[in-house]
Amino acid sequence: MKFFKNIALALTATAALTGAVMAAGAAKHPIQQKWSFDGAFGKYDRASAQRGWQVYKQVCSACHSLKYFRFRNLAELGYSEDMIKAFAAEYEVAGEPDDAGDETVRNALPQDAFPAPFANENAARASNGGALPPDLSLLAKARHDGSNYLFSILTGYEDAPAGFELSAGKNYNPYFKGGQISMAPPLAEGIVEYEDGTAATPEQMARDVTMFLTYVAEPKLEDRHRMGMNVLIFLGILSIILYLSMKKIWKPVKEGKNFYDDAE
């Protein structure tokens, strides 16, 4: 009985500690998902990433920038050069000043970065109730357990628990530090119509845009995986060669012979 009593006390203490941590502003641990890019042989799901690009364009790009992402990077996701040029041409970027020194704009080109939705940070804050929407280029790498974090944030909106004081203009999301997030739930059923016919449920869109943003943050992931496997194969072969060489060199010694006598 004493053993079970101690377990009950430990569980109670753990629950109290967890509540204290949450009250202090810690976020709930991200929902763990299985991703195609996980593991030594992981690869990006191109179809999912293309759908994620569509979600970003139609939903996320209204507030969030991708300042380190260039249109030409879409080639690695399976888009042709003509398609990339067409995507870029939908947007305008700053051009060269004209003869009078006035600013000009031009259609974007594949080598251009994706244009930001706001001219500057002040404009971004003014349009979002004082909150600054983060750039999404590196978010999947900048946050701990980044891919699962993004998925959890996008799907984790819920009603605030009893006794939780939610500030005006904020939304409750336990996966965000402090539980209060300025961004309203961005995904809703049918907000995007996928070109490949996939049902655009909020969870599906969250997975797809997470796949895309993970690629944006780490476009060389597959190259690193291939290089890692090549290094392991090389080291394996080298180990075998060294082992056989060692056996040949030390064989005369083990047999009680002088290596130089055999050489004569």
C-alpha positions as YAML, in Angstrom:
chain: A
units: angstrom
residues:
- id: 1
  name: MET
  ca: [0.00, 0.00, 0.00]
- id: 2
  name: LYS
  ca: [2.87, 2.34, 0.82]
- id: 3
  name: PHE
  ca: [4.30, 1.72, -2.67]
- id: 4
  name: PHE
  ca: [1.04, 2.76, -4.38]
- id: 5
  name: LYS
  ca: [0.72, 5.74, -2.04]
- id: 6
  name: ASN
  ca: [4.17, 6.94, -3.10]
- id: 7
  name: ILE
  ca: [3.24, 6.57, -6.78]
- id: 8
  name: ALA
  ca: [0.07, 8.59, -6.23]
- id: 9
  name: LEU
  ca: [2.06, 11.32, -4.50]
- id: 10
  name: ALA
  ca: [4.58, 11.37, -7.35]
- id: 11
  name: LEU
  ca: [1.84, 11.67, -9.95]
- id: 12
  name: THR
  ca: [0.22, 14.48, -7.99]
- id: 13
  name: ALA
  ca: [3.52, 16.32, -7.76]
- id: 14
  name: THR
  ca: [4.12, 15.85, -11.48]
- id: 15
  name: ALA
  ca: [0.68, 17.22, -12.32]
- id: 16
  name: ALA
  ca: [1.25, 20.20, -10.05]
- id: 17
  name: LEU
  ca: [4.64, 20.87, -11.63]
- id: 18
  name: THR
  ca: [3.15, 20.63, -15.12]
- id: 19
  name: GLY
  ca: [0.42, 23.10, -14.18]
- id: 20
  name: ALA
  ca: [3.01, 25.48, -12.76]
- id: 21
  name: VAL
  ca: [5.09, 25.28, -15.91]
- id: 22
  name: MET
  ca: [2.06, 25.94, -18.12]
- id: 23
  name: ALA
  ca: [1.07, 28.84, -15.89]
- id: 24
  name: ALA
  ca: [4.57, 30.25, -16.31]
- id: 25
  name: GLY
  ca: [4.05, 30.42, -20.04]
- id: 26
  name: ALA
  ca: [5.55, 27.17, -21.31]
- id: 27
  name: ALA
  ca: [3.96, 25.69, -24.41]
- id: 28
  name: LYS
  ca: [2.47, 22.25, -24.77]
- id: 29
  name: HIS
  ca: [4.78, 19.72, -26.43]
- id: 30
  name: PRO
  ca: [4.11, 19.54, -30.21]
- id: 31
  name: ILE
  ca: [1.98, 16.76, -31.66]
- id: 32
  name: GLN
  ca: [4.31, 14.10, -33.03]
- id: 33
  name: GLN
  ca: [3.71, 13.27, -36.69]
- id: 34
  name: LYS
  ca: [5.35, 10.87, -39.12]
- id: 35
  name: TRP
  ca: [7.06, 12.73, -41.94]
- id: 36
  name: SER
  ca: [8.47, 11.36, -45.18]
- id: 37
  name: PHE
  ca: [11.68, 13.35, -44.64]
- id: 38
  name: ASP
  ca: [12.45, 11.76, -41.26]
- id: 39
  name: GLY
  ca: [15.27, 9.25, -40.91]
- id: 40
  name: ALA
  ca: [18.48, 8.58, -42.82]
- id: 41
  name: PHE
  ca: [16.59, 7.75, -46.02]
- id: 42
  name: GLY
  ca: [13.99, 10.50, -45.66]
- id: 43
  name: LYS
  ca: [12.78, 12.43, -48.70]
- id: 44
  name: TYR
  ca: [10.32, 15.22, -49.28]
- id: 45
  name: ASP
  ca: [6.89, 14.27, -50.52]
- id: 46
  name: ARG
  ca: [6.80, 16.36, -53.72]
- id: 47
  name: ALA
  ca: [3.05, 16.14, -54.16]
- id: 48
  name: SER
  ca: [2.46, 17.29, -50.57]
- id: 49
  name: ALA
  ca: [5.03, 20.09, -50.88]
- id: 50
  name: GLN
  ca: [3.36, 21.34, -54.07]
- id: 51
  name: ARG
  ca: [0.02, 21.43, -52.29]
- id: 52
  name: GLY
  ca: [1.77, 23.24, -49.44]
- id: 53
  name: TRP
  ca: [3.06, 25.84, -51.88]
- id: 54
  name: GLN
  ca: [-0.54, 26.37, -52.97]
- id: 55
  name: VAL
  ca: [-1.64, 26.81, -49.35]
- id: 56
  name: TYR
  ca: [1.15, 29.27, -48.67]
- id: 57
  name: LYS
  ca: [0.31, 31.35, -51.76]
- id: 58
  name: GLN
  ca: [-3.42, 31.46, -51.13]
- id: 59
  name: VAL
  ca: [-3.46, 31.71, -47.33]
- id: 60
  name: CYS
  ca: [-0.16, 32.35, -45.56]
- id: 61
  name: SER
  ca: [1.39, 34.85, -47.98]
- id: 62
  name: ALA
  ca: [-1.24, 37.45, -47.05]
- id: 63
  name: CYS
  ca: [0.68, 38.05, -43.80]
- id: 64
  name: HIS
  ca: [3.90, 36.03, -43.78]
- id: 65
  name: SER
  ca: [6.98, 36.60, -45.89]
- id: 66
  name: LEU
  ca: [9.53, 34.11, -47.29]
- id: 67
  name: LYS
  ca: [12.49, 36.45, -47.64]
- id: 68
  name: TYR
  ca: [15.06, 33.67, -48.11]
- id: 69
  name: PHE
  ca: [13.04, 31.74, -50.68]
- id: 70
  name: ARG
  ca: [13.43, 32.32, -54.42]
- id: 71
  name: PHE
  ca: [11.00, 31.21, -57.08]
- id: 72
  name: ARG
  ca: [13.70, 29.12, -58.81]
- id: 73
  name: ASN
  ca: [13.86, 26.91, -55.70]
- id: 74
  name: LEU
  ca: [10.52, 25.46, -56.78]
- id: 75
  name: ALA
  ca: [12.38, 23.44, -59.43]
- id: 76
  name: GLU
  ca: [13.40, 20.93, -56.74]
- id: 77
  name: LEU
  ca: [9.72, 20.32, -56.02]
- id: 78
  name: GLY
  ca: [9.07, 19.21, -59.59]
- id: 79
  name: TYR
  ca: [7.94, 22.43, -61.27]
- id: 80
  name: SER
  ca: [9.16, 23.14, -64.80]
- id: 81
  name: GLU
  ca: [11.01, 26.31, -65.78]
- id: 82
  name: ASP
  ca: [7.97, 27.66, -67.63]
- id: 83
  name: MET
  ca: [5.72, 27.06, -64.62]
- id: 84
  name: ILE
  ca: [8.18, 28.82, -62.32]
- id: 85
  name: LYS
  ca: [8.34, 31.80, -64.66]
- id: 86
  name: ALA
  ca: [4.54, 31.92, -64.66]
- id: 87
  name: PHE
  ca: [4.41, 31.79, -60.85]
- id: 88
  name: ALA
  ca: [6.95, 34.61, -60.60]
- id: 89
  name: ALA
  ca: [5.17, 36.77, -63.16]
- id: 90
  name: GLU
  ca: [2.10, 36.89, -60.90]
- id: 91
  name: TYR
  ca: [4.00, 39.18, -58.53]
- id: 92
  name: GLU
  ca: [5.70, 42.55, -58.75]
- id: 93
  name: VAL
  ca: [9.04, 43.49, -57.21]
- id: 94
  name: ALA
  ca: [11.09, 46.67, -57.05]
- id: 95
  name: GLY
  ca: [12.82, 47.50, -60.32]
- id: 96
  name: GLU
  ca: [15.67, 49.81, -61.22]
- id: 97
  name: PRO
  ca: [15.07, 53.56, -60.69]
- id: 98
  name: ASP
  ca: [14.03, 55.37, -63.85]
- id: 99
  name: ASP
  ca: [15.93, 58.28, -65.44]
- id: 100
  name: ALA
  ca: [14.30, 60.69, -62.99]
- id: 101
  name: GLY
  ca: [15.38, 58.58, -60.03]
- id: 102
  name: ASP
  ca: [11.86, 57.45, -59.22]
- id: 103
  name: GLU
  ca: [11.21, 53.92, -58.01]
- id: 104
  name: THR
  ca: [9.76, 51.43, -60.46]
- id: 105
  name: VAL
  ca: [8.24, 47.97, -60.28]
- id: 106
  name: ARG
  ca: [8.52, 44.98, -62.60]
- id: 107
  name: ASN
  ca: [7.21, 41.45, -62.82]
- id: 108
  name: ALA
  ca: [9.20, 39.05, -60.66]
- id: 109
  name: LEU
  ca: [11.66, 36.63, -62.24]
- id: 110
  name: PRO
  ca: [12.68, 33.12, -61.12]
- id: 111
  name: GLN
  ca: [15.81, 34.49, -59.42]
- id: 112
  name: ASP
  ca: [13.80, 36.92, -57.28]
- id: 113
  name: ALA
  ca: [12.83, 36.27, -53.68]
- id: 114
  name: PHE
  ca: [9.15, 35.89, -52.91]
- id: 115
  name: PRO
  ca: [7.89, 39.45, -52.31]
- id: 116
  name: ALA
  ca: [6.91, 40.43, -48.77]
- id: 117
  name: PRO
  ca: [3.22, 41.22, -48.17]
- id: 118
  name: PHE
  ca: [4.04, 44.51, -46.41]
- id: 119
  name: ALA
  ca: [6.40, 47.35, -47.25]
- id: 120
  name: ASN
  ca: [7.99, 47.35, -43.79]
- id: 121
  name: GLU
  ca: [7.55, 46.11, -40.21]
- id: 122
  name: ASN
  ca: [5.43, 49.10, -39.16]
- id: 123
  name: ALA
  ca: [2.99, 48.40, -41.98]
- id: 124
  name: ALA
  ca: [2.88, 44.74, -40.99]
- id: 125
  name: ARG
  ca: [2.13, 45.58, -37.35]
- id: 126
  name: ALA
  ca: [-0.49, 48.14, -38.31]
- id: 127
  name: SER
  ca: [-2.35, 45.51, -40.35]
- id: 128
  name: ASN
  ca: [-2.16, 42.86, -37.63]
- id: 129
  name: GLY
  ca: [-3.22, 44.61, -34.47]
- id: 130
  name: GLY
  ca: [0.33, 45.44, -33.43]
- id: 131
  name: ALA
  ca: [1.67, 41.89, -33.88]
- id: 132
  name: LEU
  ca: [4.49, 41.22, -36.34]
- id: 133
  name: PRO
  ca: [3.87, 38.11, -38.46]
- id: 134
  name: PRO
  ca: [7.16, 36.14, -38.51]
- id: 135
  name: ASP
  ca: [9.00, 35.35, -41.70]
- id: 136
  name: LEU
  ca: [8.47, 31.66, -42.46]
- id: 137
  name: SER
  ca: [11.67, 30.96, -44.42]
- id: 138
  name: LEU
  ca: [13.55, 29.31, -41.56]
- id: 139
  name: LEU
  ca: [10.83, 28.76, -38.98]
- id: 140
  name: ALA
  ca: [10.89, 24.97, -39.36]
- id: 141
  name: LYS
  ca: [14.55, 25.04, -38.30]
- id: 142
  name: ALA
  ca: [14.38, 27.95, -35.86]
- id: 143
  name: ARG
  ca: [11.84, 26.25, -33.57]
- id: 144
  name: HIS
  ca: [12.49, 23.15, -31.51]
- id: 145
  name: ASP
  ca: [10.91, 20.14, -33.24]
- id: 146
  name: GLY
  ca: [10.04, 22.66, -35.95]
- id: 147
  name: SER
  ca: [7.90, 20.62, -38.34]
- id: 148
  name: ASN
  ca: [5.76, 19.19, -35.57]
- id: 149
  name: TYR
  ca: [5.61, 22.65, -33.99]
- id: 150
  name: LEU
  ca: [4.23, 24.20, -37.19]
- id: 151
  name: PHE
  ca: [1.66, 21.43, -37.60]
- id: 152
  name: SER
  ca: [0.60, 21.75, -33.95]
- id: 153
  name: ILE
  ca: [0.21, 25.52, -34.12]
- id: 154
  name: LEU
  ca: [-1.93, 25.28, -37.25]
- id: 155
  name: THR
  ca: [-4.21, 22.59, -35.85]
- id: 156
  name: GLY
  ca: [-4.09, 23.40, -32.13]
- id: 157
  name: TYR
  ca: [-6.62, 26.21, -31.77]
- id: 158
  name: GLU
  ca: [-9.22, 25.51, -29.09]
- id: 159
  name: ASP
  ca: [-11.36, 27.22, -26.50]
- id: 160
  name: ALA
  ca: [-9.44, 28.62, -23.55]
- id: 161
  name: PRO
  ca: [-9.79, 26.52, -20.39]
- id: 162
  name: ALA
  ca: [-11.83, 27.77, -17.47]
- id: 163
  name: GLY
  ca: [-10.02, 30.44, -15.50]
- id: 164
  name: PHE
  ca: [-7.62, 31.32, -18.30]
- id: 165
  name: GLU
  ca: [-7.62, 35.07, -18.96]
- id: 166
  name: LEU
  ca: [-7.51, 35.57, -22.71]
- id: 167
  name: SER
  ca: [-6.49, 39.06, -23.80]
- id: 168
  name: ALA
  ca: [-8.58, 41.01, -26.29]
- id: 169
  name: GLY
  ca: [-7.76, 40.14, -29.90]
- id: 170
  name: LYS
  ca: [-5.92, 36.95, -28.91]
- id: 171
  name: ASN
  ca: [-6.70, 33.31, -29.63]
- id: 172
  name: TYR
  ca: [-5.99, 30.34, -27.39]
- id: 173
  name: ASN
  ca: [-3.44, 27.83, -28.67]
- id: 174
  name: PRO
  ca: [-1.68, 25.63, -26.08]
- id: 175
  name: TYR
  ca: [1.22, 24.94, -28.46]
- id: 176
  name: PHE
  ca: [2.17, 28.62, -28.54]
- id: 177
  name: LYS
  ca: [4.24, 29.97, -25.66]
- id: 178
  name: GLY
  ca: [1.89, 31.58, -23.16]
- id: 179
  name: GLY
  ca: [-1.13, 30.04, -24.87]
- id: 180
  name: GLN
  ca: [-2.15, 33.34, -26.49]
- id: 181
  name: ILE
  ca: [-1.53, 33.92, -30.17]
- id: 182
  name: SER
  ca: [-2.47, 36.94, -32.27]
- id: 183
  name: MET
  ca: [-3.01, 34.93, -35.46]
- id: 184
  name: ALA
  ca: [-6.58, 33.76, -35.92]
- id: 185
  name: PRO
  ca: [-7.06, 30.14, -37.05]
- id: 186
  name: PRO
  ca: [-5.77, 30.36, -40.65]
- id: 187
  name: LEU
  ca: [-7.12, 27.09, -42.03]
- id: 188
  name: ALA
  ca: [-10.74, 26.15, -42.58]
- id: 189
  name: GLU
  ca: [-12.52, 23.49, -44.57]
- id: 190
  name: GLY
  ca: [-12.61, 24.36, -48.27]
- id: 191
  name: ILE
  ca: [-10.52, 27.53, -48.00]
- id: 192
  name: VAL
  ca: [-8.23, 26.06, -50.68]
- id: 193
  name: GLU
  ca: [-9.20, 23.93, -53.66]
- id: 194
  name: TYR
  ca: [-6.30, 21.64, -54.42]
- id: 195
  name: GLU
  ca: [-5.32, 21.38, -58.07]
- id: 196
  name: ASP
  ca: [-4.74, 17.61, -57.74]
- id: 197
  name: GLY
  ca: [-8.20, 16.99, -56.25]
- id: 198
  name: THR
  ca: [-7.03, 16.13, -52.73]
- id: 199
  name: ALA
  ca: [-9.60, 16.96, -50.05]
- id: 200
  name: ALA
  ca: [-8.42, 20.21, -48.44]
- id: 201
  name: THR
  ca: [-9.23, 19.49, -44.81]
- id: 202
  name: PRO
  ca: [-7.54, 21.71, -42.19]
- id: 203
  name: GLU
  ca: [-5.32, 18.83, -41.09]
- id: 204
  name: GLN
  ca: [-4.34, 18.01, -44.68]
- id: 205
  name: MET
  ca: [-3.52, 21.64, -45.42]
- id: 206
  name: ALA
  ca: [-1.49, 21.86, -42.20]
- id: 207
  name: ARG
  ca: [0.55, 18.80, -43.18]
- id: 208
  name: ASP
  ca: [1.09, 20.06, -46.72]
- id: 209
  name: VAL
  ca: [2.16, 23.59, -45.83]
- id: 210
  name: THR
  ca: [4.43, 22.16, -43.12]
- id: 211
  name: MET
  ca: [6.03, 19.90, -45.75]
- id: 212
  name: PHE
  ca: [6.59, 22.93, -47.99]
- id: 213
  name: LEU
  ca: [7.97, 25.14, -45.22]
- id: 214
  name: THR
  ca: [10.32, 22.39, -44.05]
- id: 215
  name: TYR
  ca: [11.69, 22.19, -47.58]
- id: 216
  name: VAL
  ca: [12.07, 25.98, -47.69]
- id: 217
  name: ALA
  ca: [14.02, 25.89, -44.40]
- id: 218
  name: GLU
  ca: [16.19, 22.93, -45.39]
- id: 219
  name: PRO
  ca: [16.31, 22.49, -49.19]
- id: 220
  name: LYS
  ca: [19.52, 20.41, -49.04]
- id: 221
  name: LEU
  ca: [18.16, 17.81, -46.62]
- id: 222
  name: GLU
  ca: [18.06, 15.04, -49.22]
- id: 223
  name: ASP
  ca: [21.60, 15.86, -50.36]
- id: 224
  name: ARG
  ca: [22.79, 15.61, -46.76]
- id: 225
  name: HIS
  ca: [21.09, 12.25, -46.36]
- id: 226
  name: ARG
  ca: [22.74, 10.93, -49.54]
- id: 227
  name: MET
  ca: [26.14, 12.25, -48.49]
- id: 228
  name: GLY
  ca: [25.76, 10.70, -45.06]
- id: 229
  name: MET
  ca: [24.98, 7.29, -46.53]
- id: 230
  name: ASN
  ca: [27.93, 7.55, -48.95]
- id: 231
  name: VAL
  ca: [30.24, 8.40, -46.04]
- id: 232
  name: LEU
  ca: [28.96, 5.42, -44.03]
- id: 233
  name: ILE
  ca: [29.47, 3.09, -47.01]
- id: 234
  name: PHE
  ca: [33.01, 4.45, -47.54]
- id: 235
  name: LEU
  ca: [33.87, 4.04, -43.86]
- id: 236
  name: GLY
  ca: [32.48, 0.49, -43.90]
- id: 237
  name: ILE
  ca: [34.62, -0.51, -46.89]
- id: 238
  name: LEU
  ca: [37.67, 1.20, -45.38]
- id: 239
  name: SER
  ca: [37.14, -0.66, -42.10]
- id: 240
  name: ILE
  ca: [37.08, -4.00, -43.94]
- id: 241
  name: ILE
  ca: [40.26, -3.18, -45.85]
- id: 242
  name: LEU
  ca: [42.04, -2.09, -42.67]
- id: 243
  name: TYR
  ca: [40.88, -5.21, -40.84]
- id: 244
  name: LEU
  ca: [42.14, -7.56, -43.59]
- id: 245
  name: SER
  ca: [45.41, -5.65, -43.81]
- id: 246
  name: MET
  ca: [45.87, -5.90, -40.06]
- id: 247
  name: LYS
  ca: [45.28, -9.66, -40.16]
- id: 248
  name: LYS
  ca: [47.84, -10.12, -42.95]
- id: 249
  name: ILE
  ca: [50.48, -8.02, -41.21]
- id: 250
  name: TRP
  ca: [50.07, -9.69, -37.82]
- id: 251
  name: LYS
  ca: [49.59, -13.27, -39.05]
- id: 252
  name: PRO
  ca: [53.34, -14.14, -38.96]
- id: 253
  name: VAL
  ca: [53.63, -12.73, -35.44]
- id: 254
  name: LYS
  ca: [50.74, -14.86, -34.21]
- id: 255
  name: GLU
  ca: [52.35, -17.93, -35.82]
- id: 256
  name: GLY
  ca: [55.65, -17.17, -34.10]
- id: 257
  name: LYS
  ca: [57.44, -16.26, -37.28]
- id: 258
  name: ASN
  ca: [59.58, -13.26, -38.08]
- id: 259
  name: PHE
  ca: [57.99, -11.11, -40.73]
- id: 260
  name: TYR
  ca: [61.38, -10.24, -42.24]
- id: 261
  name: ASP
  ca: [62.33, -13.92, -42.46]
- id: 262
  name: ASP
  ca: [59.30, -14.50, -44.68]
- id: 263
  name: ALA
  ca: [60.30, -11.51, -46.80]
- id: 264
  name: GLU
  ca: [63.75, -13.09, -47.45]
...
